[in-house]
Amino acid sequence: MKTILRSKGSFTTFFFFVVTIFSSCSRSEKGQTANLKMTKVGDLVVYSQLLTMEDICQNAREKGEILNEDSVKSFLKRNVLFLITIKPNKDKIGNSDILANGVNSWDEYQSKMQTMNFSMEPFFELLTNKSRTKALYVHFENYYGLSNKVVFNVGFGNSDDKEFEVIYTDPFYNLGQVHFYYNMQDTTQN
């Protein structure tokens, strides 16, 4: 990671490095902050967490990874990364396995898993004052039914805008479009 990341291939490499750092690590989902947003839709709760340099470096240190902080800072100046988590609203449905939610057959389940694993980019958008772009990459954290949540690591090319909106158009749970608004001046992003 000593070189500055410029190409899409470098984005892919670094994005999957970040996904590895954040996979299966604990995340705070208790309340909203400038970096963590939450919305309840029906029986589900959707979280969006803007990943900051501090988040990435702290998780790398916790896992014993060696990380060049200058590379992270350079990467985050050109890219925006999010964790999108969908969980059951415990007040309404408890801790059910939401992967099976709305699935009536094995074929439907396979189709859902195929989409979640390989075709989620069109369902995530970054809206700024200047543009509306689809996600460059989405990684689905497959817990194989061992967890009651669905987690997507989502990467967008960055814009110069300090205010933007992440839009998730849900194809599985009848959530419709879920919007999360961010103002970079309010976050701890460096």
TORDOKE-292736 format. One line per field, with one value per residue (C-alpha): residue number from 1; x, y, z; residue in three letters. Coordinates in steps of 0.02 Angstrom, whole numbers, plus 50000, padded with zeros to 5 digits. Each point is the difference from the previous one (the first is absolute). Layout:
N
num <- NUM,...
px <- X,...
py <- Y,...
pz <- Z,...
residu <- ALA,...
//
This chain:
190
num <- 1,2,3,4,5,6,7,8,9,10,11,12,13,14,15,16,17,18,19,20,21,22,23,24,25,26,27,28,29,30,31,32,33,34,35,36,37,38,39,40,41,42,43,44,45,46,47,48,49,50,51,52,53,54,55,56,57,58,59,60,61,62,63,64,65,66,67,68,69,70,71,72,73,74,75,76,77,78,79,80,81,82,83,84,85,86,87,88,89,90,91,92,93,94,95,96,97,98,99,100,101,102,103,104,105,106,107,108,109,110,111,112,113,114,115,116,117,118,119,120,121,122,123,124,125,126,127,128,129,130,131,132,133,134,135,136,137,138,139,140,141,142,143,144,145,146,147,148,149,150,151,152,153,154,155,156,157,158,159,160,161,162,163,164,165,166,167,168,169,170,171,172,173,174,175,176,177,178,179,180,181,182,183,184,185,186,187,188,189,190
px <- 50000,50149,49943,49856,49845,49941,49931,49839,50107,50081,49827,49948,50154,49982,49810,50017,50138,49879,49861,50118,50037,49816,49930,49941,50062,49885,49912,49904,49819,49924,49966,50022,50157,50070,50074,49864,49821,49850,49822,49859,49892,49862,50073,50181,50133,50126,50167,50125,50174,50123,50171,50131,50188,49989,49879,50110,50163,49925,49928,50164,50094,49874,50029,50188,50007,50137,49926,50078,49893,50056,49931,49835,49989,50039,49872,49862,50029,49942,49876,49858,49968,49846,49935,49814,49921,49821,49937,49833,49916,50005,49850,49897,50068,50141,50157,49937,50115,49962,50084,49851,49877,49884,50071,49876,50111,50179,50006,49948,50132,50136,49947,50005,50174,50061,49944,50068,50169,50028,49876,49966,50090,49843,49906,50120,50021,50095,49908,50092,49961,50092,49964,49911,50114,49981,50114,50167,50005,49887,50055,49867,50057,49922,49974,49918,49850,50107,49952,49839,50066,50049,50158,50061,50169,49969,50130,49973,50119,50013,49940,50057,49830,49995,49816,49931,49865,50017,49847,49962,49859,49951,49955,49963,49907,49875,50097,49988,50137,50095,50093,50146,50064,50180,50090,50188,50025,49906,50096,50168,50061,50178
py <- 50000,50116,50066,50120,49907,50065,49863,49901,49847,50092,50049,49817,49944,50133,49980,49814,50035,50116,49869,49872,50118,50035,49825,49921,50144,50078,50158,50121,50007,50079,50180,50125,50104,50103,49838,49876,50021,49892,49987,49880,49936,49881,49848,50044,50125,50062,50075,50094,50032,50112,49918,50127,49989,49979,49853,49912,50027,49951,49838,49960,50024,49891,49861,50020,50061,50117,50149,50150,50142,50116,49875,49993,50189,50013,49866,50081,50169,49919,49868,49983,49837,49946,49853,49975,49883,49934,49921,49948,50130,49903,50098,49924,49831,49951,49918,49908,49950,50137,49909,49883,50145,50003,49838,49862,49872,49942,50076,50170,49987,49956,50145,50119,49939,50015,50182,50042,49923,50062,50132,50134,50149,50067,50009,50125,50180,50153,50162,50167,50174,49956,49817,49838,49848,49814,49909,49945,49846,49912,49855,49897,49926,49828,49932,49840,50018,50018,50182,50098,50140,50039,50104,50082,50087,50134,50104,50155,50111,50162,50168,50170,50029,50013,49955,49842,49869,49811,49918,49816,49935,49837,49853,49875,50066,50127,50144,50108,50131,50032,50167,50048,50180,50045,50165,49973,50154,49911,49836,49945,49959,50061
pz <- 50000,49984,49832,49979,49943,49832,49891,50017,50035,50146,50061,49994,50096,50134,50012,50033,50126,50092,49986,50078,50144,50033,49971,50161,50107,50126,49948,50107,49946,50153,49950,49862,49982,49857,49928,50051,49941,50037,49937,50045,49858,50050,50087,49955,50049,49871,50053,49893,50068,49910,50021,50053,50004,50188,49981,49872,50094,50169,49931,49913,50165,50093,49874,50002,49820,49942,49911,49915,50064,49859,49873,50095,50006,49814,49958,50104,49916,49838,50063,50124,50092,50098,50098,49970,50127,50000,50161,50072,50109,50163,50062,49860,49946,50117,49932,49846,49856,49875,49856,49998,50014,49849,49927,49958,49915,49980,49825,50069,50135,49872,49890,50148,50050,49820,49994,50173,49961,49823,49940,50133,49920,49912,50166,50081,49941,50057,49967,50005,49938,49839,49964,50038,49989,50029,50122,49928,50109,50124,50108,50089,50166,49993,50176,49933,50114,50157,50025,49998,49891,49821,49977,49841,49982,49868,49906,49895,49905,50097,49945,50060,50080,50189,50008,49924,50016,49996,49924,50020,49889,50083,49886,50139,50152,49931,50078,49844,49991,50161,50007,50112,50000,50041,50021,49998,50109,50140,49988,50065,49824,49966
residu <- MET,LYS,THR,ILE,LEU,ARG,SER,LYS,GLY,SER,PHE,THR,THR,PHE,PHE,PHE,PHE,VAL,VAL,THR,ILE,PHE,SER,SER,CYS,SER,ARG,SER,GLU,LYS,GLY,GLN,THR,ALA,ASN,LEU,LYS,MET,THR,LYS,VAL,GLY,ASP,LEU,VAL,VAL,TYR,SER,GLN,LEU,LEU,THR,MET,GLU,ASP,ILE,CYS,GLN,ASN,ALA,ARG,GLU,LYS,GLY,GLU,ILE,LEU,ASN,GLU,ASP,SER,VAL,LYS,SER,PHE,LEU,LYS,ARG,ASN,VAL,LEU,PHE,LEU,ILE,THR,ILE,LYS,PRO,ASN,LYS,ASP,LYS,ILE,GLY,ASN,SER,ASP,ILE,LEU,ALA,ASN,GLY,VAL,ASN,SER,TRP,ASP,GLU,TYR,GLN,SER,LYS,MET,GLN,THR,MET,ASN,PHE,SER,MET,GLU,PRO,PHE,PHE,GLU,LEU,LEU,THR,ASN,LYS,SER,ARG,THR,LYS,ALA,LEU,TYR,VAL,HIS,PHE,GLU,ASN,TYR,TYR,GLY,LEU,SER,ASN,LYS,VAL,VAL,PHE,ASN,VAL,GLY,PHE,GLY,ASN,SER,ASP,ASP,LYS,GLU,PHE,GLU,VAL,ILE,TYR,THR,ASP,PRO,PHE,TYR,ASN,LEU,GLY,GLN,VAL,HIS,PHE,TYR,TYR,ASN,MET,GLN,ASP,THR,THR,GLN,ASN
//
